[in-house]
Amino acid sequence: MMAVENPITKTVQEEALRKIKLNLTKESRIGEIDFNNLVFGKKYADHMLVADFDGHEWKNAEILPFQHLSVSPSNAAWHYGQAIFEGIKAYKDQDGEPMIFRPYDNYARFNTSAERMGMPTVPEWLFIGGMDLLINADRDWVPSNKGCSLYLRPFMIAADEFIGVKPSDTYKFVIINSPAGPYFNKPIKLLVQDKYIRAFPGGVGYAKAAGNYGGTMYPTMQAKKQGYDQILWVDGLEFKQLQECGTMNVFAIIGNKAITPDLTQGTILAGVTRASVIDILSDMGLTVEERPVSIEEVVTAWKAGTLREVFGTGTASSVAYVEQLDYKEHQIKLDTTKYSVGAEVIERLDAIRTGRAEDTRNWNYKITRL
Ligand SMILES: Cc1ncc(COP(=O)(O)O)c(C=O)c1O
């Protein structure tokens, strides 16, 4: 079934065409890509978008061949971390036409991150319109194989050449895109971290800021050495309330309820997949509770035999089944071959994203051919 066309798509595209210069490649690199063996985040499509914020407005917006950026060693982003990003996926519908999944949600989150980090917001013509024109230029790079997509990575960095601590006046906005296969190709093992934390109320946990990830590298390296795929972060006060994983929000299915940590503390990224999964779970007739979830509640449910499934949700990883969840002396092992809820969520989500099911909530942004 075709996606419902977003009525403002055309207007956004027209404004983008007026404001973004197109400098397209004469030689595509697409022949180098093995679309049957896509790995996540390794190869980039022919084009990228760049734009500059001069302290007052966004200008010099251009789609050009993918290339290195030239950045001064005194660039403020290197030193003080004013850097934010997004992760979005484009799929092909049943007619082979590309669609972006919920780009307006990522657009809103990007500008929320920008505000928290003292950076300028970006206008719709640049973020949404820029992706539209970029996918038009890289249309053939959107994979159609099952589980594959074109991963879009918009980001913004400070651009001042000045090494004093202050918000940068100038910024660079860039979008690159990468044909991507599955992030995890098997069920994952999580460690509930009880020494290091990712975010605290009042901090920047809800922003998709580069530094949030930098701080997780060391504890994650330690966890990986012990055989885990990611950390499941908990609050820093009691080390009990679940937050999220390295690149995913988390859900537990207990009996006929789906529970997931709520966003009120500002410590968790408001996942677009999380929001979609909440709607899909409700459509499936489950009761969904967004509320504080303690690790003890999960352990207790597991001991009582009512913990049916635990899964992570994220744009990169889609829905990742958790087969093992370790917390102190507890080792929760789950049989992911019995994950009927997770399986149906993936199926429904994929069906919407690829136009096989009706897009009743208008999640897909259909790319009108130029
Ligand atoms: C820390 C973190 N939490 C959650 C998510 C899931 O968010 P989304 O579903 O918008 O990709 C991501 C990925 O973007 C993430 O990096």
The ligand as a MOL file (V3000), in Angstrom:
LIG
                    3D

  0  0  0     0  0            999 V3000
M  V30 BEGIN CTAB
M  V30 COUNTS 16 16 0 0 0
M  V30 BEGIN ATOM
M  V30 1 C 21.1990 6.6920 23.6170 0
M  V30 2 C 20.1190 6.3390 22.6710 0
M  V30 3 N 18.9120 5.9860 23.1720 0
M  V30 4 C 17.8860 5.6590 22.3680 0
M  V30 5 C 18.0300 5.6550 21.0010 0
M  V30 6 C 16.8570 5.3140 20.1330 0
M  V30 7 O 16.3490 6.4650 19.5100 0
M  V30 8 P 15.6450 6.3740 18.0780 0
M  V30 9 O 14.5970 5.3540 18.1810 0
M  V30 10 O 15.1300 7.7410 17.8250 0
M  V30 11 O 16.7120 5.9840 17.1150 0
M  V30 12 C 19.2650 5.9970 20.4330 0
M  V30 13 C 19.4490 6.0410 18.9810 0
M  V30 14 O 19.2380 7.0240 18.3490 0
M  V30 15 C 20.3270 6.3480 21.2810 0
M  V30 16 O 21.5300 6.6800 20.7830 0
M  V30 END ATOM
M  V30 BEGIN BOND
M  V30 1 1 1 2
M  V30 2 1 2 3
M  V30 3 2 2 15
M  V30 4 2 3 4
M  V30 5 1 4 5
M  V30 6 1 5 6
M  V30 7 2 5 12
M  V30 8 1 6 7
M  V30 9 1 7 8
M  V30 10 2 8 9
M  V30 11 1 8 10
M  V30 12 1 8 11
M  V30 13 1 12 13
M  V30 14 1 12 15
M  V30 15 2 13 14
M  V30 16 1 15 16
M  V30 END BOND
M  V30 END CTAB
M  END
